[in-house]
């Protein structure tokens, strides 16, 4: 089969990769479409020592697997877990000590004609949801995970740092909650996309020190953590969603504490949860507008 292969920080198109044979409990999926994530680009730059087939955002059709899924379009959670380690037994399956991660850690990914994943990881795509919209499942799930981790209440002052692809998705999901939301970024054209949805935006100068209950860092910039810690109130919450090089962290910079709810350091990529498949509006697909004039993949 064809596949985009990464090795030694170089990618190449191969046409001699064997079609994978699904082990017991897994399904063979023919890939229709895959999204390019910033994590894929970082892997090419050496973010994590991965060699193999890239890609973890996909829509495909089950070719081999249980009858109810055979022939159905599916998306998939990217973490394949053992189910037996202490983390799995405690219900923290996305932190499985032996997990493989599609296209990132120990498992070939979606930039190929076929992939395999555990059947329990697959979710059928409703017939009225387009392949374009369903391709956003994994990054959208990462955005929705914030609401699973951090209780948000009416009037909570929430700041999203960054107006890139992930920041756009995070902001759009948070705008569905009753929080008081502000998105701070450096690109007027990107902020304008959020403004059209009624989301309040501003530049870096709108970030008041200590003015926010929750700060979600989506810039992927090493300086983003410092900005987040400056913006959050004492005993507030910082959520780190972006991938960036490791940065030193000292909580002695201020005489109070913060709750840092999520960090994806080198070797622990973003995790996909069993969240809703796509954003849907009045029964119609909604591909989030991440770029002006087109639905950006990844």
C-alpha positions in Angstrom: 0.0 0.0 0.0 1.0 3.7 -0.2 2.1 5.5 2.9 3.9 8.7 3.9 6.9 7.4 5.9 9.0 9.4 8.4 12.5 8.4 9.3 15.5 10.4 10.4 13.5 13.7 10.2 12.8 13.0 6.5 9.5 12.0 4.9 9.0 10.1 1.7 6.1 8.5 -0.2 6.4 4.7 -0.2 4.3 2.3 -2.3 5.8 -0.9 -0.9 4.4 -1.0 2.7 2.5 -4.2 3.4 -1.2 -3.8 4.2 -1.4 -4.3 8.0 -3.0 -7.4 9.4 -5.3 -6.6 12.3 -4.5 -8.6 15.5 -7.4 -9.9 17.6 -9.6 -7.2 18.9 -8.6 -4.7 16.1 -10.1 -3.7 12.8 -8.6 -2.9 9.4 -9.7 0.6 8.2 -9.4 1.9 4.7 -8.5 5.6 5.0 -10.6 8.1 3.0 -9.2 11.3 4.4 -6.6 12.4 7.0 -5.9 15.8 8.5 -2.4 17.3 9.0 -1.9 18.3 12.6 0.9 20.5 14.0 2.0 17.4 15.9 2.8 15.8 12.6 4.9 18.8 11.6 6.7 18.7 15.0 7.4 15.0 14.6 9.2 15.8 11.3 11.2 18.4 13.2 12.2 15.9 15.8 9.7 16.6 18.6 9.6 12.9 19.4 11.9 10.1 18.1 9.2 8.4 15.9 9.8 6.4 12.7 7.0 5.1 10.6 3.7 6.3 9.1 2.5 9.7 10.3 -1.1 10.8 10.8 -3.8 10.5 13.5 -6.8 12.6 12.3 -8.7 10.4 9.9 -12.0 9.2 8.5 -12.1 5.7 6.9 -14.3 2.6 6.3 -14.0 -0.6 8.2 -12.8 -3.4 5.9 -12.3 -6.1 8.4 -13.9 -6.1 11.8 -17.2 -6.7 13.6 -20.3 -6.9 11.4 -22.0 -3.8 12.9 -19.0 -1.7 11.8 -18.0 -3.4 8.6 -18.6 -1.0 5.7 -19.3 1.9 8.0 -17.4 5.2 8.0 -15.5 5.6 11.3 -13.2 7.9 13.2 -10.9 6.7 15.9 -9.5 7.5 19.3 -5.7 7.6 18.9 -4.6 5.8 22.1 -4.5 2.0 22.0 -4.3 0.8 25.6 -3.5 -2.5 27.4 -6.5 -2.5 29.8 -4.3 -4.2 32.5 -1.8 -1.7 33.9 -2.5 0.3 37.1 -3.5 3.4 35.1 -6.0 1.5 33.0 -7.5 -0.3 36.1 -7.9 3.1 37.8 -9.8 4.5 34.8 -7.0 6.6 33.4 -6.8 4.8 30.2 -5.3 7.7 28.2 -2.4 7.4 30.5 -1.9 3.7 30.0 1.7 2.7 30.8 1.9 0.5 27.7 -0.2 2.5 25.2 0.6 3.0 21.6 -0.5 6.2 19.9 -1.7 6.3 16.2 1.0 7.8 14.1 3.0 9.1 17.1 4.1 6.4 19.5 4.7 2.8 18.5 1.8 2.5 16.0 1.7 3.3 12.2 -0.7 6.2 11.4 -3.3 7.4 9.0 -1.2 8.8 6.1 -1.6 5.5 4.3 -4.2 3.5 2.4 -5.0 1.4 5.5 -4.5 1.4 9.3 -5.5 -0.8 12.2 -7.0 0.3 15.6 -8.7 -1.5 18.4 -12.4 -2.0 17.7 -13.2 -0.2 21.0 -11.4 2.9 19.7 -13.7 3.3 16.6 -16.8 5.4 16.4 -19.3 5.3 13.5 -19.8 8.5 11.6 -23.5 9.4 11.2 -24.7 9.3 7.6 -25.6 13.0 7.6 -22.1 14.1 8.7 -19.6 14.8 5.9 -16.2 13.3 5.7 -14.7 16.9 5.8 -16.5 17.6 9.1 -15.7 14.2 10.6 -12.0 14.7 10.0 -12.1 17.3 12.8 -13.1 14.7 15.4 -9.7 14.3 17.1 -8.7 18.0 17.4 -12.3 18.8 18.4 -12.2 16.1 21.1 -9.0 17.6 22.4 -10.7 21.0 22.7 -13.8 19.6 24.4 -11.6 17.7 26.9 -11.0 21.0 28.7 -14.7 21.1 29.8 -14.3 17.5 31.2 -11.2 18.5 33.3 -12.2 22.0 34.4 -15.6 22.9 35.8 -16.7 26.2 34.2 -19.3 28.4 35.9 -21.4 31.4 34.8 -19.2 34.5 34.9 -15.9 32.6 35.1 -13.2 34.8 33.4 -11.6 32.5 30.8 -8.7 33.5 28.5 -7.6 31.5 25.5 -4.0 32.4 24.4 -3.4 31.8 20.7 -5.5 32.2 17.6 -4.2 29.3 15.5 -6.0 26.1 14.6 -6.2 24.7 18.1 -7.0 28.1 19.7 -9.8 28.5 17.2 -11.4 25.1 18.1 -10.9 25.7 21.8 -12.5 29.1 21.7 -15.5 27.9 19.7 -16.2 25.1 22.2 -15.7 27.3 25.2 -18.1 29.9 23.7 -20.9 27.3 24.2 -20.4 27.5 28.0 -21.6 30.4 30.2 -18.1 31.7 30.9 -16.8 35.2 30.2 -14.5 34.4 27.3 -11.6 36.4 25.8 -9.3 35.1 23.0 -6.0 36.9 22.8 -3.9 36.6 19.6 -1.6 38.4 17.2 -3.3 37.9 13.9 -6.3 40.2 13.1 -7.6 38.0 10.3 -7.7 35.0 12.5 -9.3 36.8 15.4 -11.9 38.2 12.9 -13.1 34.6 12.3 -14.0 34.3 16.0 -15.4 37.8 16.1 -17.9 36.7 13.4 -19.2 34.1 15.9 -19.7 36.7 18.6 -16.5 35.7 20.5 -14.7 38.6 22.2 -11.1 38.9 21.0 -8.1 41.2 21.5 -4.4 41.6 21.1 -1.7 40.9 23.7 -2.3 44.2 25.3 -5.8 43.2 26.4 -4.4 40.5 28.8 -4.7 41.9 32.3 -2.3 40.5 34.9 -4.1 38.3 37.3 -7.4 39.0 35.6 -8.6 35.5 34.7 -9.9 32.4 36.6 -8.9 30.0 33.8 -6.2 30.5 31.2 -5.9 28.0 28.2 -2.5 28.2 26.6 -2.8 27.3 22.9 0.2 29.1 21.3 2.7 26.3 21.4 5.3 29.0 22.1 7.7 28.5 25.0 6.8 32.0 26.2 3.2 31.1 26.4 3.4 29.5 29.8 4.9 32.7 31.3 2.1 34.8 29.8 -0.5 32.3 31.2 1.0 32.4 34.7 1.0 36.2 34.6 -2.7 36.3 33.5 -4.2 33.8 35.9 -5.5 34.9 39.3 -4.1 33.4 42.5 -5.3 29.9 42.9 -6.6 29.9 39.3 -6.2 27.3 36.7 -3.9 27.0 33.7 -4.6 24.5 31.0 -1.7 23.8 28.6 -2.9 22.5 25.3 -0.1 23.5 22.8 3.0 21.4 22.0 6.2 23.3 22.6 9.8 22.5 23.6 10.2 21.8 27.4 10.4 24.9 29.5 11.6 25.3 33.1 8.7 25.8 35.5 9.0 27.4 38.9 6.1 28.2 41.0 8.2 30.4 43.2 7.8 33.3 40.9 4.7 34.4 42.8 3.7 34.0 46.4 0.6 31.9 45.5 -0.3 28.6 43.8 -1.9 27.7 40.5 -3.5 24.5 39.4 -1.9 23.4 36.1 -4.4 20.9 34.7 -2.8 19.5 31.6 0.7 19.4 30.1 1.8 17.5 27.0 5.5 17.3 27.4 7.9 15.6 24.9 6.6 12.1 24.5 3.0 12.7 25.7 1.0 13.9 22.8 -2.5 15.3 22.8 -5.1 12.7 23.6 -8.5 12.0 21.9 -11.5 11.3 24.1 -14.9 9.9 23.4 -16.5 13.3 22.8 -19.2 14.2 20.2 -18.1 13.4 16.7 -18.5 16.8 15.1 -19.9 20.2 15.7 -23.5 20.1 14.3 -25.8 23.1 13.8 -29.4 22.5 13.0 -28.8 19.1 11.6 -26.1 20.4 9.2 -22.4 19.8 9.3 -20.3 22.7 10.4 -16.7 22.6 9.5 -15.1 25.1 11.8 -13.7 28.1 9.8 -10.0 27.9 10.8 -8.9 29.9 7.8 -10.5 32.6 5.8 -12.6 31.1 3.0 -11.9 27.4 3.6 -12.1 24.7 6.2 -8.5 24.0 7.2 -7.6 20.4 7.8 -5.5 19.5 10.9 
